[in-house]
């Protein structure tokens, strides 16, 4: 990740998001869109369209009070 954290994503299932609706504090956040180019966070490319992934992920926590090793999301 751009933050320097190292992680692994292990999707078990992936679904394309073709239709969705989201409202935050009464403001419509718009519809899902497919972009011409993949957006990036630093050097990390993101999907060009909405995707819902269900699975597992694990990251190594660096420094601070949480720096006690690996942290994994429960299955």
Order of alpha helices (4+ residues) and beta strands (2+ residues): beta-beta-beta-beta-beta-beta-beta
